Amino acid sequence: MKNVCIVGYGAIGPIHAAAINSTDSARLYAVCETDADKRQRCVDAYSVVAYSDFDEMLADEKIDSIHICTPHHLHFEMAKKALAAGKIVVCEKPITMTEGEFSSLIEIDVERRLCAVFQNRCNPSIEELKAIVDSGRLGKIKTAKATVTWCRDASYYAKDEWRGKWATEGGGVLINQSIHTLDYFSYLCGDIKSVRAQMINFAIPEIEVEDTMSACLQLDCGARGIFFATNAYGDNPAPTFEIVFEKGIARYEQGKLFVNGEVVAEDSKPKTGKMYWGRGHEMLIRKFYDFGEYFTLDDVAMTMNTVFAMYKSANNSGVEIII
Ligand SMILES: NC(=O)c1ccc[n+]([C@@H]2O[C@H](COP(=O)([O-])OP(=O)(O)OC[C@H]3O[C@@H](n4cnc5c(N)ncnc54)[C@H](O)[C@@H]3O)[C@@H](O)[C@H]2O)c1
C-alpha cells in the first residue's frame, strides 16, 4: 500500500484525494498545503497528517508518493526535489512552465518515476479513438481540427494570485485550459513537425496572458491540423475534436465519439468535480497505482513541446520547428 501526500488542496487536490482512495494500492496519508483553511478541509475529510512546508513533508519517510496540485510555477522545483528524495511523483498539467524546465526534468527522471496527469487520454471516447487510429481501419489521417471555446472572466482570474500572469501561470488558455485538447490531438494524430500560431487577448484586459490561441500544425504523417482555443466565449461547451480519415470521419463532441455519424463510445459522468474534467483523474490514478500503467514524461513530451513552440511562434510571428 503506497502512502500518498497531496501537495496543494485547492480546486483539483480534492479530486485527487477521492481518486487515490478509490484505488486498491494507495491511500491518502498526508496533505501539504500552505493555506490553513484548505489544509484543515483535507484533514477533516480524510484524517490525514498535515504539513504546511514542502521540505518538511519530503523528509517524512512514510510518504512514498506525492501528487503535485500546486500553481504552475511551483511544479518544476517540487517535482525535482521530490524525485531527488526518492519519491514517486504524480504531477498535474502543465508538467512544467518552460521548455528548459521540461528538458531538465526528463534528464532528472532517469527511473521514470513521474506520472503525468493528462487524464483526458483515459476517457473512453479517446481510448476508442486511439484504438481506431492504431488499427488503421479508417486509413490515413487527412486532416484534424480541435476547438475549445470556454468562458473565464475577470472574477475567475481574481480568485487566485497566480492566475493570468506570465511569471506564475506561464500563459493563458493554451497552457492551462486547452492543453488537454492539444494533448489528445498529439496523442491521436502523432508527432507534430512544426507549428504557426497566433495569440491575442480579446476580452479579459485584467490579465497579462492570452485569452485566445489559434494554430496551424504540420503533422509528421503529412496532414495539416487546425487548433483554436479561447477563454473569451460566454459558455463552457465540451471541446470538439475531429479527424478526417481516408475512409471516414471521427468526431468527439459532448463527451461522445461519433464515427461516420454513429456513436461508438461515450464518456461517463464524473462523481465529483466539473463535467468537463471528466472521470479521467479517477481512471488515470487507478491505472497508475493498481496496474502500473501511466504516461511518462516521454509520453507527454510532444504535447509539452508543442505548447512551448506555439508560444514561441506567436511571439516571433514565424513557424516553429518541433521535430
Ligand atoms: N487536470 C485537470 O483537469 C486540472 C484541473 C484543474 C487544475 N489543474 C491543475 O492543477 C494545478 C492546481 O490548480 P488548482 O485549480 O487546483 O489551483 P488552486 O489555486 O485552486 O490550488 C492550488 C493550491 O496550492 C496551494 N499552494 C500554493 N503554494 C503551495 C506550496 N508552496 N505548498 C503547498 N501548497 C501550496 C494553494 O494554497 C492552493 O490551495 C494546476 O497545475 C492546474 O493547471 C488540472
The ligand as an SDF file (V2000), in Angstrom:
LIG
                    3D

 44 48  0  0  0  0  0  0  0  0999 V2000
   -6.0780   18.0130  -14.9440 N   0  0  0  0  0  0  0  0  0  0  0  0
   -7.0800   18.8850  -14.8090 C   0  0  0  0  0  0  0  0  0  0  0  0
   -8.1590   18.7390  -15.3980 O   0  0  0  0  0  0  0  0  0  0  0  0
   -6.8920   20.0630  -13.9190 C   0  0  0  0  0  0  0  0  0  0  0  0
   -7.9910   20.8180  -13.4910 C   0  0  0  0  0  0  0  0  0  0  0  0
   -7.7530   21.9200  -12.6400 C   0  0  0  0  0  0  0  0  0  0  0  0
   -6.4490   22.2430  -12.2780 C   0  0  0  0  0  0  0  0  0  0  0  0
   -5.3970   21.5120  -12.7620 N   0  0  0  0  0  0  0  0  0  0  0  0
   -4.0100   21.8570  -12.4400 C   0  0  0  0  0  0  0  0  0  0  0  0
   -3.7960   21.6260  -11.0430 O   0  0  0  0  0  0  0  0  0  0  0  0
   -2.9130   22.6200  -10.5250 C   0  0  0  0  0  0  0  0  0  0  0  0
   -3.6190   23.3820   -9.4100 C   0  0  0  0  0  0  0  0  0  0  0  0
   -4.7510   24.0220   -9.9320 O   0  0  0  0  0  0  0  0  0  0  0  0
   -5.9810   24.4740   -8.9960 P   0  0  0  0  0  0  0  0  0  0  0  0
   -7.0180   24.9540   -9.9440 O   0  0  0  0  0  0  0  0  0  0  0  0
   -6.2860   23.4000   -8.0370 O   0  0  0  0  0  0  0  0  0  0  0  0
   -5.2980   25.7200   -8.2820 O   0  0  0  0  0  0  0  0  0  0  0  0
   -5.6770   26.3460   -6.8580 P   0  0  0  0  0  0  0  0  0  0  0  0
   -5.0620   27.6910   -6.8040 O   0  0  0  0  0  0  0  0  0  0  0  0
   -7.1440   26.1850   -6.6250 O   0  0  0  0  0  0  0  0  0  0  0  0
   -4.9430   25.3620   -5.8420 O   0  0  0  0  0  0  0  0  0  0  0  0
   -3.5420   25.3660   -5.6590 C   0  0  0  0  0  0  0  0  0  0  0  0
   -3.2780   25.1420   -4.1840 C   0  0  0  0  0  0  0  0  0  0  0  0
   -1.8620   25.0790   -3.9610 O   0  0  0  0  0  0  0  0  0  0  0  0
   -1.6060   25.6740   -2.7010 C   0  0  0  0  0  0  0  0  0  0  0  0
   -0.1870   26.0510   -2.6170 N   0  0  0  0  0  0  0  0  0  0  0  0
    0.4290   27.1210   -3.1830 C   0  0  0  0  0  0  0  0  0  0  0  0
    1.7590   27.0990   -2.8720 N   0  0  0  0  0  0  0  0  0  0  0  0
    1.9630   25.9970   -2.1300 C   0  0  0  0  0  0  0  0  0  0  0  0
    3.1230   25.4370   -1.5290 C   0  0  0  0  0  0  0  0  0  0  0  0
    4.3200   26.0080   -1.6500 N   0  0  0  0  0  0  0  0  0  0  0  0
    2.9910   24.2820   -0.8100 N   0  0  0  0  0  0  0  0  0  0  0  0
    1.7700   23.6940   -0.6870 C   0  0  0  0  0  0  0  0  0  0  0  0
    0.6250   24.1860   -1.2290 N   0  0  0  0  0  0  0  0  0  0  0  0
    0.7350   25.3170   -1.9420 C   0  0  0  0  0  0  0  0  0  0  0  0
   -2.5400   26.8770   -2.6710 C   0  0  0  0  0  0  0  0  0  0  0  0
   -2.7620   27.3620   -1.3580 O   0  0  0  0  0  0  0  0  0  0  0  0
   -3.7960   26.2930   -3.3040 C   0  0  0  0  0  0  0  0  0  0  0  0
   -4.7040   25.7780   -2.3660 O   0  0  0  0  0  0  0  0  0  0  0  0
   -2.5250   23.4860  -11.7170 C   0  0  0  0  0  0  0  0  0  0  0  0
   -1.3490   22.9820  -12.2810 O   0  0  0  0  0  0  0  0  0  0  0  0
   -3.6740   23.3200  -12.6820 C   0  0  0  0  0  0  0  0  0  0  0  0
   -3.3360   23.5580  -14.0320 O   0  0  0  0  0  0  0  0  0  0  0  0
   -5.6080   20.4360  -13.5470 C   0  0  0  0  0  0  0  0  0  0  0  0
  1  2  1  0
  2  3  2  0
  2  4  1  0
  4  5  1  0
  4 44  2  0
  5  6  2  0
  6  7  1  0
  7  8  2  0
  8  9  1  0
  8 44  1  0
  9 10  1  0
  9 42  1  0
 10 11  1  0
 11 12  1  0
 11 40  1  0
 12 13  1  0
 13 14  1  0
 14 15  2  0
 14 16  1  0
 14 17  1  0
 17 18  1  0
 18 19  2  0
 18 20  1  0
 18 21  1  0
 21 22  1  0
 22 23  1  0
 23 24  1  0
 23 38  1  0
 24 25  1  0
 25 26  1  0
 25 36  1  0
 26 27  1  0
 26 35  1  0
 27 28  2  0
 28 29  1  0
 29 30  1  0
 29 35  2  0
 30 31  1  0
 30 32  2  0
 32 33  1  0
 33 34  2  0
 34 35  1  0
 36 37  1  0
 36 38  1  0
 38 39  1  0
 40 41  1  0
 40 42  1  0
 42 43  1  0
M  CHG  2   8   1  16  -1
M  END
$$$$
